[in-house]
């Protein structure tokens, strides 16, 4: 679908039929009553089923960042399932490739922090140093393993100091393939009676192109196989780079989101000698350019709610208004419950790992006009959304 066609489609859709990141044919994203799950020993909630979903024309979307990664090791089927049970509208798998071209869900292709690969003596000789996006990285990399080998590893908590309760699940879950994630979504849709969205993010696409393991073609094939490649699909395709999103725009009709960091530049542009930075992409002119190939823009939180010298947020910037003027929806990243990840005015106490006032933070972003949020703790976002709407 051309960008002109995409812009026209979004213009003609009434607001009630244009939920954040969702298919144009769907009603607004479901708003769930707060679940009342059993508490674990840590005090973290479990997998509550909640009440039947409601709809609201102005409900921001809740995207489970790497699944319910505040409660389970990220990018595991258990984290994705729990996120849906907590009421998330979409789940987000980051995608990298194995040696034999299988797409798997990992935040990075370097996996020493998210798997037990260091405990496998048979793979000790695969520890190496590579240059990824211009930076030297040492560890074990998915592209050096076949999918059969990768399946012998088990996931572990990436932030054990911050989320020690999650380490109880270390060693229990496999690294899932993208196909397994899509199959899980289909099963969960049958179990819940809800349409569940999926927001894949391609990681380091320029690097993977350079080693002959392009991510875009297998991603498009998977989406076509699961009938999730059309304009009405509950899918959004994301990247911090730009050219791969333009390529995907020609391969499939599914919605596309350009992610924007608070500093630096897309690596594909750096590699091509293009001086365009993320900050330039966040301007009115930059957003107008993004709108030629994307439907969504995903800025880091500080671009929408800038922080002052004390680390506190003030009035929203013009970013959301400018993006909406360009007919782009806005989804911010990443909302997390812990103090260390919040602006100072949302923190509670001095323990960086204690829960802050995430409800107030979320409502501040809803009031700023965002159309969706990425959240490590999707139950917090669902509850805050319900409070805000009511």
C-alpha positions as CSV (number, residue, x, y, z in Angstrom):
1,X,0.0,0.0,0.0
2,X,1.4,3.4,-0.9
3,X,1.8,6.1,1.7
4,X,-0.8,8.2,-0.1
5,X,-3.3,5.3,0.2
6,X,-2.4,4.7,3.8
7,X,-2.8,8.4,4.7
8,X,-6.2,8.5,3.0
9,X,-7.4,5.4,4.8
10,X,-6.5,6.9,8.2
11,X,-8.2,10.1,7.3
12,X,-11.5,8.5,6.4
13,X,-11.6,6.3,9.5
14,X,-13.8,7.6,12.2
15,X,-12.1,7.8,15.6
16,X,-14.1,5.0,17.0
17,X,-12.8,2.6,14.3
18,X,-9.2,3.6,14.6
19,X,-7.7,2.1,17.8
20,X,-4.1,2.6,18.4
21,X,-1.9,0.2,16.4
22,X,-5.0,-1.9,15.7
23,X,-6.6,-2.9,12.4
24,X,-8.9,-0.3,10.9
25,X,-11.7,-2.9,10.8
26,X,-11.6,-3.4,14.5
27,X,-13.5,-1.5,17.1
28,X,-11.6,0.6,19.7
29,X,-9.1,-1.3,21.8
30,X,-10.6,-3.3,24.7
31,X,-10.6,-1.7,28.1
32,X,-10.5,-4.4,30.8
33,X,-11.7,-4.2,34.3
34,X,-8.8,-4.6,36.8
35,X,-8.0,-8.2,37.3
36,X,-7.8,-9.6,40.8
37,X,-5.1,-12.2,40.4
38,X,-3.5,-14.1,43.2
39,X,-0.3,-12.6,44.7
40,X,3.0,-14.3,44.5
41,X,5.4,-14.2,47.4
42,X,7.0,-11.1,46.0
43,X,3.7,-9.3,46.0
44,X,3.6,-9.3,42.2
45,X,0.3,-10.3,40.7
46,X,-0.3,-13.5,38.8
47,X,-2.3,-14.3,35.8
48,X,-5.7,-12.9,36.5
49,X,-8.4,-13.2,33.8
50,X,-10.2,-10.0,34.5
51,X,-13.7,-9.1,33.3
52,X,-15.2,-9.1,29.8
53,X,-13.5,-6.3,27.7
54,X,-15.2,-3.0,27.1
55,X,-14.6,-0.6,24.3
56,X,-14.0,3.1,24.3
57,X,-13.3,5.4,21.3
58,X,-10.4,7.2,23.0
59,X,-8.7,4.3,24.8
60,X,-4.9,4.4,24.4
61,X,-3.4,1.1,23.5
62,X,-1.4,-1.0,26.0
63,X,1.5,-2.8,24.4
64,X,3.2,-5.4,26.6
65,X,6.9,-4.6,26.2
66,X,8.7,-7.9,25.6
67,X,5.6,-9.5,27.2
68,X,4.8,-9.0,30.8
69,X,8.6,-8.5,31.4
70,X,8.1,-7.0,34.8
71,X,6.9,-10.4,36.0
72,X,8.5,-13.0,33.9
73,X,11.8,-13.3,31.9
74,X,11.3,-11.2,28.8
75,X,10.6,-12.6,25.4
76,X,9.3,-15.9,26.6
77,X,5.9,-17.5,25.8
78,X,5.1,-17.3,29.5
79,X,5.7,-13.5,29.5
80,X,3.5,-13.0,26.4
81,X,0.7,-15.2,27.8
82,X,0.7,-13.4,31.1
83,X,0.6,-10.0,29.3
84,X,-2.6,-11.0,27.5
85,X,-4.2,-12.4,30.7
86,X,-3.4,-9.0,32.3
87,X,-5.3,-7.2,29.5
88,X,-2.6,-6.0,27.1
89,X,-3.9,-5.2,23.7
90,X,-0.7,-6.1,21.9
91,X,2.5,-8.1,22.7
92,X,5.9,-7.0,21.4
93,X,8.5,-9.6,20.2
94,X,11.9,-8.3,19.3
95,X,13.2,-10.3,16.4
96,X,16.8,-11.5,15.5
97,X,18.0,-14.4,13.4
98,X,19.6,-17.8,14.0
99,X,22.4,-19.2,11.9
100,X,19.9,-21.1,9.8
101,X,17.6,-18.1,9.2
102,X,15.0,-18.7,11.9
103,X,13.5,-15.6,13.5
104,X,13.5,-15.8,17.3
105,X,12.4,-13.4,20.0
106,X,15.3,-11.8,21.8
107,X,16.0,-8.2,22.7
108,X,19.5,-8.5,21.3
109,X,21.3,-11.0,19.2
110,X,23.9,-11.1,22.0
111,X,22.3,-13.5,24.5
112,X,24.5,-13.9,27.5
113,X,22.3,-11.6,29.6
114,X,19.0,-13.3,28.7
115,X,19.9,-17.0,28.5
116,X,22.0,-19.6,30.3
117,X,24.4,-20.0,27.4
118,X,27.4,-19.3,29.6
119,X,26.6,-22.4,31.6
120,X,26.9,-24.6,28.5
121,X,30.5,-25.8,28.1
122,X,29.7,-27.2,24.6
123,X,29.3,-23.6,23.5
124,X,32.2,-22.0,25.3
125,X,34.2,-21.6,22.1
126,X,31.5,-19.5,20.5
127,X,32.0,-16.6,22.8
128,X,33.4,-13.9,20.6
129,X,33.6,-10.1,20.0
130,X,31.7,-8.5,17.2
131,X,31.0,-5.0,16.0
132,X,27.2,-4.4,16.1
133,X,26.0,-1.0,14.9
134,X,29.5,0.4,15.2
135,X,30.0,-0.9,18.8
136,X,32.2,-3.8,19.9
137,X,30.1,-6.4,21.8
138,X,31.5,-9.5,23.5
139,X,29.4,-12.6,24.2
140,X,27.3,-15.2,22.4
141,X,25.2,-14.4,19.4
142,X,22.1,-15.9,18.0
143,X,23.5,-15.9,14.4
144,X,26.2,-18.4,15.5
145,X,23.6,-21.0,16.6
146,X,21.2,-23.1,14.7
147,X,17.6,-23.2,16.0
148,X,18.2,-26.7,17.3
149,X,21.2,-25.5,19.3
150,X,19.4,-22.4,20.6
151,X,16.5,-24.6,21.8
152,X,18.9,-26.3,24.3
153,X,19.3,-23.0,26.1
154,X,16.9,-21.5,28.7
155,X,15.8,-18.0,29.3
156,X,16.8,-16.0,32.5
157,X,15.8,-12.7,34.0
158,X,17.8,-9.8,32.3
159,X,17.6,-7.5,35.4
160,X,18.1,-9.8,38.4
161,X,19.2,-6.9,40.7
162,X,16.1,-4.9,39.9
163,X,13.6,-7.8,39.7
164,X,15.0,-10.6,41.9
165,X,11.6,-12.3,42.2
166,X,11.7,-13.0,38.5
167,X,14.8,-15.1,38.9
168,X,12.6,-17.9,40.2
169,X,11.7,-18.6,36.6
170,X,15.3,-18.8,35.4
171,X,15.9,-22.0,33.4
172,X,12.2,-22.8,32.9
173,X,11.5,-21.3,29.4
174,X,12.9,-21.7,25.9
175,X,13.8,-19.0,23.5
176,X,10.7,-18.9,21.3
177,X,10.6,-18.7,17.5
178,X,8.5,-16.0,15.9
179,X,6.3,-18.8,14.5
180,X,5.7,-20.0,18.1
181,X,4.7,-16.5,19.2
182,X,2.2,-16.2,16.3
183,X,0.8,-19.7,17.2
184,X,0.4,-18.6,20.8
185,X,-1.4,-15.4,19.8
186,X,-3.8,-17.5,17.7
187,X,-4.5,-19.8,20.7
188,X,-4.9,-16.9,23.1
189,X,-7.4,-15.3,20.7
190,X,-9.5,-18.5,20.8
191,X,-9.2,-18.7,24.6
192,X,-10.1,-15.1,25.3
193,X,-12.4,-14.3,22.4
194,X,-10.4,-11.1,21.9
195,X,-8.4,-9.8,18.9
196,X,-4.8,-9.7,20.1
197,X,-2.3,-7.6,18.3
198,X,1.4,-8.2,17.8
199,X,4.1,-5.6,17.4
200,X,7.4,-7.2,16.1
201,X,10.5,-5.1,16.2
202,X,13.4,-5.9,13.8
203,X,16.7,-5.6,15.7
204,X,19.9,-4.5,14.0
205,X,18.6,-5.0,10.4
206,X,21.6,-3.4,8.8
207,X,23.9,-5.7,10.6
208,X,21.9,-8.8,9.8
209,X,21.8,-7.7,6.1
210,X,25.6,-7.5,6.2
211,X,25.9,-11.2,7.2
212,X,23.3,-12.5,4.7
213,X,20.5,-13.0,7.3
214,X,18.0,-10.3,6.3
215,X,15.1,-10.1,8.7
216,X,12.4,-8.5,6.5
217,X,11.7,-11.2,4.0
218,X,11.1,-14.0,6.6
219,X,9.1,-11.6,8.7
220,X,6.8,-10.8,5.7
221,X,6.5,-14.6,5.0
222,X,5.4,-15.3,8.5
223,X,2.8,-12.6,8.4
224,X,1.4,-13.8,5.1
225,X,1.2,-17.3,6.4
226,X,-0.8,-16.2,9.4
227,X,-2.9,-13.8,7.4
228,X,-1.5,-10.8,9.3
229,X,0.1,-8.9,6.5
230,X,-2.9,-6.7,5.5
231,X,-4.0,-3.2,6.3
232,X,-6.6,-4.6,8.6
233,X,-4.2,-6.9,10.5
234,X,-3.7,-6.4,14.2
235,X,0.0,-5.9,13.6
236,X,2.5,-3.0,13.7
237,X,6.0,-3.4,12.4
238,X,8.7,-1.4,14.3
239,X,12.3,-0.5,14.0
240,X,14.8,2.1,15.1
241,X,16.2,2.1,11.6
242,X,14.5,3.5,8.6
243,X,15.3,1.8,5.3
244,X,14.0,-1.6,6.5
245,X,10.7,0.0,7.4
246,X,10.5,1.5,3.9
247,X,11.3,-2.0,2.5
248,X,8.6,-3.6,4.7
249,X,6.1,-0.9,3.5
250,X,6.6,-2.3,0.0
251,X,6.3,-5.9,1.2
252,X,3.2,-5.8,3.3
253,X,0.3,-3.5,4.0
254,X,0.4,-3.9,7.8
255,X,0.9,-0.7,9.8
256,X,4.4,0.5,10.5
257,X,6.0,2.4,13.4
258,X,9.2,4.4,13.3
259,X,10.9,4.3,16.7
260,X,12.8,7.4,17.9
261,X,15.5,7.5,20.6
262,X,16.4,10.6,22.6
263,X,19.9,10.7,21.2
264,X,22.0,9.3,18.3
265,X,20.7,8.4,14.9
266,X,19.3,5.4,13.0
267,X,22.3,3.1,12.2
268,X,21.3,2.6,8.6
269,X,21.6,6.3,8.1
270,X,24.9,6.4,10.0
271,X,26.3,3.6,7.8
272,X,25.2,5.5,4.7
273,X,26.8,8.7,5.8
274,X,23.5,10.5,6.3
275,X,23.8,13.0,9.2
276,X,20.1,12.9,10.1
277,X,19.6,12.4,13.9
278,X,16.7,11.2,15.9
279,X,16.2,14.7,17.3
280,X,15.8,15.9,13.7
281,X,13.4,13.2,13.0
282,X,11.3,14.4,15.9
283,X,10.7,17.8,14.4
284,X,7.7,18.7,12.3
285,X,9.7,18.3,9.1
286,X,11.1,15.0,10.3
287,X,7.6,13.7,11.2
288,X,6.3,14.7,7.8
289,X,9.0,12.5,6.3
290,X,8.2,9.6,8.5
291,X,4.6,9.8,7.5
292,X,5.5,8.9,3.9
293,X,6.2,5.3,5.0
294,X,4.8,4.9,8.5
295,X,1.5,5.1,10.3
296,X,3.0,5.4,13.8
297,X,5.9,7.0,15.6
298,X,7.3,5.6,18.8
299,X,9.3,8.2,20.8
300,X,11.1,7.7,24.1
301,X,9.2,9.1,27.0
302,X,11.3,12.2,27.5
303,X,10.5,13.5,24.0
304,X,6.8,13.8,25.0
305,X,7.3,14.8,28.6
306,X,10.7,16.6,28.8
307,X,12.5,16.6,32.1
308,X,14.0,19.6,33.8
309,X,17.4,19.8,35.6
310,X,16.0,18.0,38.6
311,X,14.7,15.1,36.5
312,X,11.1,16.0,36.9
313,X,8.6,16.3,34.0
314,X,6.8,19.5,33.2
315,X,4.4,20.5,30.4
316,X,4.2,18.2,27.4
317,X,6.2,19.1,24.3
318,X,4.6,19.8,20.9
319,X,5.6,16.3,19.7
320,X,2.2,14.6,20.0
321,X,0.4,17.6,18.4
322,X,3.0,17.7,15.6
323,X,2.7,13.9,15.0
324,X,-1.0,14.0,14.9
325,X,-0.8,16.9,12.4
326,X,1.3,14.6,10.2
327,X,-1.5,11.9,10.7
328,X,0.8,9.7,12.8
329,X,-0.3,8.0,15.9
330,X,2.1,8.1,18.9
331,X,3.1,5.2,21.2
332,X,5.7,6.0,23.9
333,X,8.3,3.7,25.4
334,X,8.9,2.5,28.1
335,X,6.6,2.6,31.2
336,X,8.0,0.6,34.1
337,X,6.9,0.4,37.7
338,X,10.2,0.8,39.4
339,X,11.4,4.2,40.6
340,X,14.7,4.1,38.7
341,X,12.9,4.2,35.4
342,X,10.7,7.2,36.3
343,X,11.0,11.0,36.3
344,X,11.7,12.2,39.8
345,X,8.2,13.6,40.4
346,X,6.7,10.1,40.0
347,X,9.1,8.3,42.4
348,X,8.1,7.1,45.9
349,X,10.8,6.9,48.5
350,X,14.5,6.4,47.9
351,X,14.7,2.7,46.9
352,X,15.4,2.7,43.2
353,X,13.8,-0.7,42.8
354,X,10.6,0.1,44.7
355,X,7.4,0.8,42.9
356,X,6.8,4.4,42.1
357,X,3.6,6.2,41.2
358,X,3.2,4.6,37.9
359,X,-0.5,5.4,37.7
360,X,0.2,9.1,37.8
361,X,3.0,8.7,35.2
362,X,0.7,6.8,32.8
363,X,-2.2,9.3,33.3
364,X,0.3,12.1,32.5
365,X,1.0,10.5,29.2
366,X,-2.6,9.8,28.5
367,X,-3.4,13.5,29.2
368,X,-0.5,14.4,26.8
369,X,-2.5,12.7,24.0
370,X,-0.5,9.6,23.3
371,X,-2.3,6.8,21.4
372,X,-0.5,4.0,23.2
373,X,2.2,3.0,25.7
374,X,4.8,0.3,25.9
375,X,4.7,-1.2,29.4
376,X,6.8,-3.8,31.3
377,X,3.9,-4.2,33.7
378,X,0.8,-4.2,31.5
379,X,-1.6,-4.6,34.4
380,X,-0.5,-1.2,35.7
381,X,-1.2,0.4,32.4
382,X,-4.6,-1.3,32.0
383,X,-5.7,-0.2,35.5
384,X,-4.4,3.4,34.9
385,X,-6.2,3.5,31.6
386,X,-9.5,2.4,33.1
387,X,-9.1,5.0,35.9
388,X,-8.3,7.7,33.3
389,X,-11.3,6.8,31.1
390,X,-13.7,6.7,34.0
